[in-house]
Amino acid sequence: MEFEKDGCLLRIFVGENDRAHGRPLYEWLVEEAQRQGLAGATVVRGIMGFGKKSRIHTARILRLSTDLPVIVELVDTRDRLEAYLDSVEREIKEGLATLEKADVRFYR
């Protein structure tokens, strides 16, 4: 697959305990991205964070959280990412999604 230089980065911030179709939401999001033929996806587990409800989630031993932040990062063209987001948004009950321009240097 050839990839144009002007790409886009979609970040979806969710919790590791969020679910879709009986499994982790982040897993479902990546598999859906692959099914739709997107260029790539990565899941990053955070060690600390908070969201709209301002509740701190942390991996610190004294405040062990069972719902750490997870970021699903996807790269493709803006149009393809917009279509993907439209198709998965209903499954994201809590979270944040951002889109930004990405200057793709190589895709191999």
trRosetta pair geometry for C-beta under 8 A, 3 or more apart (Angstrom, degrees):
i j d omega theta_ij theta_ji phi_ij phi_ji
1 39 6.7 -155 110 -113 141 80
1 107 7.5 -60 94 127 90 128
2 107 7.9 116 -164 72 31 122
3 7 6.6 4 171 -77 109 122
3 39 5.8 67 -104 -121 129 142
3 104 5.6 -93 130 142 119 160
3 107 3.9 39 27 29 142 155
4 7 6.7 156 81 -65 74 72
4 77 6.7 47 43 -89 116 105
4 104 7.1 105 99 46 42 133
5 103 6.6 -4 170 -159 85 64
5 104 5.5 -156 -146 59 36 85
6 77 7.9 51 104 -126 76 80
6 101 7.1 -43 -160 -157 81 99
6 103 7.3 -23 -104 -109 48 54
6 104 7.5 -84 -6 16 7 96
7 39 7.5 -63 -138 33 134 160
7 75 5.6 29 156 -176 138 94
7 76 6.5 -160 -157 134 101 10
7 77 6.3 -95 -133 -88 61 43
7 78 8.0 156 179 -38 38 67
7 101 7.8 121 82 -171 48 54
7 102 4.3 -41 87 78 95 104
7 103 7.5 167 35 -94 85 6
7 104 4.2 71 -5 -37 126 117
8 75 7.2 165 81 -148 46 56
8 76 6.5 -24 57 76 88 52
8 77 6.1 56 13 177 107 23
8 78 4.1 114 -43 -76 152 67
8 81 5.2 -123 96 15 125 146
8 99 5.9 -4 179 -168 116 97
8 100 7.0 158 -158 81 70 33
8 101 6.3 -53 -107 -114 66 36
8 102 5.6 151 -120 15 9 99
9 73 6.5 -18 -168 -164 99 96
9 74 7.4 148 -158 77 50 46
9 75 5.6 -20 -101 -97 68 79
9 99 7.2 154 80 -153 50 48
9 100 5.2 -18 59 63 98 84
9 101 7.7 14 15 97 87 13
9 102 4.3 105 -32 -56 96 125
10 73 7.2 152 82 -156 54 45
10 74 4.5 -14 60 61 104 98
10 75 7.7 -169 21 -75 74 32
10 76 7.9 -13 2 32 111 88
10 81 4.5 178 -40 -163 130 128
10 84 7.3 -164 29 79 170 125
10 85 6.5 -151 -144 -63 145 114
10 97 6.7 -9 -171 -169 93 98
10 98 7.3 164 -152 84 47 47
10 99 5.4 -15 -100 -99 72 76
11 71 5.7 -19 -164 -167 100 105
11 72 7.2 149 -157 76 47 50
11 73 5.4 -13 -102 -101 76 74
11 74 8.0 -176 -76 22 33 69
11 97 7.0 167 87 -151 52 49
11 98 4.9 -2 54 54 99 94
11 100 7.9 9 0 11 105 103
12 29 6.3 -137 70 -158 152 160
12 71 7.1 146 73 -158 47 52
12 72 4.4 -12 57 56 102 102
12 74 7.6 27 -3 0 104 108
12 92 6.8 -111 -165 -106 121 147
12 95 6.2 24 179 156 80 139
12 96 7.5 167 -154 86 43 48
12 97 5.0 -9 -104 -103 74 86
13 49 7.8 -135 -165 159 122 154
13 51 7.0 170 128 -102 121 113
13 69 6.4 -20 -164 -165 94 106
13 70 7.5 150 -155 80 47 48
13 71 5.5 -19 -98 -102 68 76
13 95 5.3 170 86 -165 62 86
13 96 4.3 4 48 54 114 93
13 97 7.5 -158 19 -71 72 39
13 98 8.0 36 -11 -1 104 97
14 18 4.6 -84 171 32 117 151
14 25 5.3 -98 148 92 161 136
14 26 6.2 -168 65 -63 126 88
14 29 8.0 163 5 -22 146 147
14 69 7.8 141 82 -156 31 59
14 70 5.4 -27 73 67 78 98
14 72 7.1 14 16 -4 109 106
14 92 6.5 -114 -90 -138 120 98
14 94 7.1 116 -136 90 74 71
14 95 4.2 -29 -89 -100 72 131
15 18 4.8 118 62 -26 80 97
15 51 7.9 -91 -56 -13 97 144
15 57 7.1 -172 -123 -89 102 168
15 67 4.4 2 -175 178 125 100
15 68 7.3 142 -154 75 70 27
15 69 6.6 -60 -105 -105 55 41
15 70 6.5 87 -175 15 11 96
15 94 7.0 13 0 88 109 116
15 95 7.6 -135 -7 -83 69 91
16 24 6.9 -28 -174 -141 60 122
16 26 7.1 -32 -121 -2 56 132
16 45 6.6 33 -81 -128 126 102
16 67 5.9 -173 49 -151 81 45
16 68 5.0 27 -5 56 128 74
16 69 7.5 48 -27 89 86 4
16 70 4.9 119 -75 -38 70 121
17 24 7.9 -90 -133 -120 17 85
17 66 6.5 55 -60 128 131 84
17 67 4.4 -58 6 -109 120 94
18 24 7.2 73 78 -160 61 62
18 25 4.0 -26 111 3 100 137
18 26 7.5 97 68 -26 102 77
18 70 7.8 -134 30 42 109 124
18 92 7.6 27 170 -135 146 61
18 93 7.0 -171 -144 41 110 96
18 94 6.8 -143 -99 55 127 90
18 95 7.2 6 -80 -56 169 117
19 22 6.8 8 178 -123 118 8
19 23 6.5 153 -149 78 85 18
19 24 6.4 -70 -106 -107 61 27
19 25 5.8 -139 -106 -45 7 83
20 23 6.9 -35 68 64 60 66
20 24 7.8 2 28 126 77 24
20 25 4.6 88 -9 -110 103 71
20 28 4.2 -114 77 51 118 163
20 29 7.6 97 31 -44 149 74
20 91 4.2 39 -121 -175 130 125
21 28 5.7 133 38 -112 111 140
21 91 7.6 -30 -19 -131 88 133
23 27 5.4 -73 136 75 114 130
23 28 5.9 140 80 -52 100 99
24 27 4.3 85 73 5 97 108
24 28 6.9 -170 94 -7 51 85
25 28 5.6 -59 -149 39 34 111
25 29 6.1 37 154 -24 69 105
25 91 6.7 165 -136 141 101 107
25 92 6.9 105 -169 -102 138 68
26 29 5.6 -51 -146 33 31 114
26 30 6.6 29 156 -16 64 104
26 43 4.9 90 168 -127 126 132
26 70 4.8 -79 -66 142 144 144
26 72 5.3 -176 -139 -66 84 113
27 30 6.1 -56 -151 36 30 107
27 31 6.3 24 155 -12 65 110
27 43 7.9 -16 -73 -62 51 159
28 31 5.8 -60 -145 42 30 109
28 32 6.1 32 156 -21 66 108
28 91 6.9 -108 112 154 139 155
29 32 5.8 -56 -146 37 27 111
29 33 6.4 32 153 -22 63 105
29 41 7.5 -173 123 -164 87 148
29 72 4.9 0 104 -154 143 172
29 88 6.1 83 -119 -167 81 153
29 91 7.9 -171 -75 91 84 131
30 33 5.5 -51 -149 33 33 114
30 34 6.5 32 152 -17 65 103
30 41 4.7 179 -128 112 82 142
30 43 6.2 -67 -56 -43 134 111
30 72 6.5 -140 -59 -142 83 118
31 34 5.6 -50 -148 36 35 111
31 35 6.3 40 151 -22 65 104
32 35 5.4 -50 -146 35 34 116
32 36 6.3 25 156 -12 65 108
32 84 7.4 133 126 -158 102 95
32 87 7.2 -170 171 111 128 115
32 88 5.7 131 108 -86 157 121
33 36 6.0 -62 -148 43 28 104
33 38 4.3 -53 -176 34 88 134
33 41 4.5 101 87 -47 156 142
33 74 5.4 -141 -126 -118 146 131
33 84 6.3 40 -108 -152 75 141
34 37 7.6 45 179 -70 33 25
34 38 7.1 -75 -75 42 28 86
34 41 7.1 -98 -49 20 79 126
36 80 7.6 150 140 -176 116 97
36 83 7.7 177 -171 108 140 105
36 84 5.6 161 91 -102 164 97
36 87 7.2 150 -81 59 143 155
38 41 6.5 66 93 -44 128 101
38 74 5.7 -13 155 -170 152 115
38 75 7.6 135 164 72 104 43
38 76 4.6 -96 -153 -51 86 140
38 80 6.2 154 -109 143 81 123
38 81 7.4 79 -126 -85 123 69
38 84 6.2 21 -68 -77 130 151
39 74 8.0 123 56 179 78 74
39 75 5.3 -66 79 98 118 82
39 76 4.5 163 7 -91 102 76
39 107 6.4 -51 -169 -149 126 142
40 74 7.0 171 93 -148 51 54
40 75 5.1 2 60 48 96 99
40 76 7.7 168 29 -57 60 79
40 107 7.8 -155 -17 -142 128 106
41 72 6.4 -7 -169 -176 107 91
41 73 6.8 158 -154 85 55 51
41 74 4.7 -13 -101 -99 86 81
41 75 7.8 -169 -76 17 44 67
42 72 7.6 164 83 -155 42 48
42 73 4.9 -10 59 59 90 101
43 70 6.2 -10 -169 -174 99 105
43 71 7.2 156 -156 81 49 49
43 72 5.4 -19 -101 -102 76 70
43 73 7.8 -177 -82 20 27 72
44 70 7.1 154 79 -160 48 55
44 71 4.5 -11 59 59 100 100
44 73 6.7 34 -4 -8 110 111
45 68 5.9 51 -175 108 93 130
45 69 7.5 137 -167 87 48 56
45 70 5.6 -24 -107 -105 60 78
46 49 4.9 19 131 -18 154 125
46 57 7.7 81 93 96 114 110
46 68 5.7 -168 72 165 74 96
46 69 3.5 -3 42 73 136 103
46 70 6.8 -136 7 -70 87 28
46 71 6.6 82 -43 -15 103 98
47 58 7.0 25 150 -154 63 62
47 59 4.5 -73 -154 21 75 125
47 68 7.0 -23 -117 -153 22 129
48 56 7.1 -12 -165 -171 91 93
48 57 6.8 169 -147 91 43 60
48 58 4.4 14 -110 -112 90 82
48 59 6.7 -105 -57 14 72 78
48 60 7.4 36 -83 -24 114 95
48 68 8.0 -57 -72 -143 26 93
48 69 7.5 7 112 14 15 117
49 56 7.7 164 91 -149 24 56
49 57 5.6 -13 63 58 70 98
49 68 7.6 91 29 -172 102 64
49 69 3.7 12 43 -27 142 147
50 53 7.7 -119 -176 74 90 63
50 54 5.5 33 165 -147 133 35
50 55 6.0 172 -137 71 98 33
50 56 5.1 -49 -72 -92 112 48
50 57 6.6 155 -85 10 54 77
51 54 7.6 -110 75 -50 39 29
51 55 7.5 -14 43 45 77 75
51 69 7.6 152 -48 -102 102 109
51 94 7.0 98 124 162 156 107
51 95 7.3 -72 -139 -117 148 33
51 96 6.8 -164 -139 -21 105 112
52 94 7.2 -132 32 -160 122 97
52 96 7.7 156 -42 -59 98 103
56 63 7.4 3 109 150 115 147
56 65 7.9 -131 124 -69 66 137
57 65 4.4 127 -159 -171 72 167
57 67 5.6 -91 -127 92 132 77
57 68 5.5 163 148 -117 118 40
57 69 5.8 141 78 -34 131 79
58 63 5.1 41 67 94 118 115
58 64 7.9 -98 93 -109 74 20
58 65 5.4 122 48 -12 42 121
58 68 7.7 46 -146 -111 5 88
59 64 7.1 18 -155 -128 39 62
59 65 6.7 -75 -73 37 43 95
59 68 6.0 20 -63 -100 94 132
60 63 4.9 35 73 44 105 90
60 64 7.2 -125 84 -70 49 49
61 64 6.4 -2 -152 -61 29 96
65 68 5.6 125 93 -70 117 67
74 81 6.3 154 105 -119 115 105
74 84 7.0 -111 130 106 160 158
75 102 6.0 -82 -133 78 104 168
75 104 7.2 125 175 -93 128 111
76 80 4.3 -78 133 83 133 127
76 81 5.2 161 63 -52 101 89
76 84 7.6 99 44 -10 144 140
77 80 4.7 86 57 11 86 103
77 81 6.9 -160 87 -4 42 89
78 81 5.8 -63 -146 42 29 108
78 82 6.1 33 156 -23 67 107
78 99 6.9 83 -133 -180 88 132
79 82 5.8 -53 -146 34 28 112
79 83 6.5 26 155 -17 62 106
80 83 5.8 -54 -150 37 32 111
80 84 6.3 35 150 -21 65 106
81 84 5.4 -50 -144 37 35 115
81 85 6.2 37 155 -20 66 104
81 99 6.4 142 119 -120 136 115
82 85 5.8 -53 -146 36 29 111
82 86 6.4 34 153 -21 62 105
82 99 7.7 16 -74 -98 77 157
83 86 5.7 -52 -151 34 31 115
83 87 6.6 25 153 -17 63 109
84 87 5.8 -65 -154 37 31 108
84 88 6.4 1 161 1 69 113
85 88 6.3 -71 -139 47 29 93
85 89 5.8 50 164 -55 68 101
85 97 6.2 126 -137 171 124 156
85 99 7.8 -73 -42 -64 155 118
86 89 6.2 -32 -134 0 22 118
88 91 5.5 -57 -174 35 67 113
88 92 6.7 59 136 -24 86 104
89 92 5.8 -63 -153 32 42 109
89 97 7.7 -77 -107 -9 92 156
92 95 4.9 -74 -178 39 113 130
92 97 7.3 77 113 -44 171 116
104 107 6.0 -8 179 -40 126 107
